[in-house]
């Protein structure tokens, strides 16, 4: 049996449809009920919904063999997993944003507000820029407006929220999309089954491109 | 009654079993202090999994550290024996930061090191001991092996620049083929290098057939020499009971700074990460001024707690209930009688809330729980 952790929400539903199209369907999962785990014994798969940011934990600790997580989560938490496929959707980017006319003259420590402290730390370390990280858990865009920070590092999809607040993308840190991740030990013991699922999913993703 | 079978936890049993295995191959027990001078780790921090170390000042003011690693101490304290080999085994606690909790943890490691004039036999012996160690811990196990020389040789032959190597090593270790293309484009790698590179993460399977599949893609003397060594080792396991338990996995590249040859990781079914890790690490003894090669491995005993099927059905065989004012000699006699019958006994006056027992025995009679 292959355990699959799906992220709750639209992304997870889209991913499930591709699993189903690849032959790993479990129609019960789309019913509006309170079940937590959905199983198709014939196809040898078991699905469960988890909070998107928890998927990588379920996979790293082997509670799920396979999962779907955003590249942002993988870069931030660096779980020990295989990243075997780029789904090509859930596309956005991790970006530095601030007031359009913000100019970093490099004379003082740059104040950066973010939820993604590791990505931010690594990005500025690679540029040799000293920063003061301000860890926030939401409404990151408020930080430069209230002078809590000079810039923010956050996920940008359309940029509408930024524009409505007179902010703009200043630099792209890294492009983000959904990835298929696999537990390393599970892959070692279930290589054939997992490789076959990945191959079938890859076909579906290519067809959808 | 077999005391070890009855009372020891799986990880405790494993310590005894593994020690007897290593002793049978002439690996002598190595006992070391819990502390080392902090300076040792600072000078060789590239050989540590993490540079976060618990430090304290010794009575004479010297900065000391709780050992984050065993191998450094063994290599440091060994003596050069021209043509000879130092073969030691150990069972030691190390103190490291957990990547998930970011807190320090005490980790019990059992392992062995062979330091000196290492040859093909030593590599075979260490690999055999690794696979036998796994077999002692569980029936369902796999040892994944690779050779650092294959990748470094291919990088050399394909003239992959250093900056590109960092990204490509990460991709290979993640079996992440989709991010390799952009790296190859950025650094202008040849089509041949690109195709060859993208093939590596998928090479994961039974040792001999997968090595054969790799053979046609080898380029350069270094990669071929590494392949020859792995092939020779694979042949030594041909026909053995472990042949189908050893796999080639070219994604074992995350410790390339430490290892320079054979590398391997052992997995037990039901445990989410590798429980055994090892390989050839000649760079460390050479950095410490020893004219020696080295190969060894460690088993992470704390992970064995997670082996499936270790849950006990009960805490004791018999809960012996005796009334207030009971004759102590009678209670003691009953306990002795039950123990003589091979049972574990907890003597209590009331039934403890959380104690699981098979049989409830009152001094005036017995009843089934």
Interface residues (C-beta under 8 A of the other chain):
Chain A: X60 X61 X62 X63 X78 X80 X81 X82 X83 X84 X85 X86 X182 X183 X184 X185 X186 X187 X188 X189 X191
Chain B: X99 X100 X140 X142 X144 X174 X175 X176 X177 X178 X179 X204 X205 X247 X249 X251 X267 X269 X271 X272 X273 X274
